[in-house]
């Protein structure tokens, strides 16, 4: 018995998979009344707006969210001073 006798060609698969039905959905309306909903929320719950504004003001007045490196210092050179001695990579010379 040879190996070629047991091999059969694979069955042909369909070129395109079968279609599936997609359910019908109601159309999506653009907009959604965002401005109307905002005005209604402010009218019915003014305390929430005030609390949100106070929280935003407190967050802005607290400063940056995380501390970064300090800004570079601007040092004016002094006339008659050897500035090379102050540089970490500069040549060391008697001042």
N, C-alpha and C positions, 0 to 999 in steps of 0.2 A: 504494500500500500504506500502510495507516494503522498507527499504533502500537497501537491497540486490538485489532487482529487478532492480534498476537503475544502478548498478555498472556493467560495462562491462570491460573485460580485455583490456589493452592498445594494440594498434597495434604493431606488431613486427617491430623493427627498423632494418635496415640493419647492419650487423656485421662490415662492412668496408665502410667508406664513399666513394662516387664516385670519381674517379680519375679526375684530372684537367690536361689539356694539358699545358706543360711548353714550352714557345717559345725557339727556338734555338738561341744561342748567339755565336758570333765568339770566338774562343779560346783566352785566355789571354796569351800574350807572356811574358815569364820571362825576367827580366832585365830592359828593357825599355830604354837602352842607357843612363844611368845616367852619366857615365864618359864622354861620347861624348857630352852630353848636357851641362855639367859643363864646359868643354873646350871651347865649342862654346860660352857660355855666357861670359866667361872671355875674349875671343878674341873680341867679338863684343861690350861688355860693360865693359871695364876695370875700369871705374870710379865707378861703383857700387861695385866692389870687394874692391877697395881702401876705399870707404865710409864705407863698412861693417867692414873692418879690423880696421879702425880708431874708429868706434863706439864700437867695442869689446875691443880695447885697453883702451878707455876712461872709459868704464864700469869696467874693471878690476883694473884700477888705482884709481878709486873713492873709493874703499874700500868695506867692506861687505855691503850686501843689507840691512840688518837691524842690529841695534846695540843690542848686547846681554849684559849680565852682564860682568863686567870687569874681566880679568883673576885674579886668586887668587894671592895676594901679597906674596912674599917670604921674610919674615923678619928673619934675623939671630938673634938668641937669644944672648943677651948681658950677658957676664959673670958677676955674682954678682948681677944681677937684679932679683927681684921676678916676674916671668912671670905669676904666678897665679892671680895676681892683675889685669892683663890686659885681662884675659879671661872673657867673659860675664857670663859664668856659673860657674866659679871657686870660691873658697872660698875667701872672702874679708879678706885680712890680711894687717897689716900695712907695708908699703913699706919702 
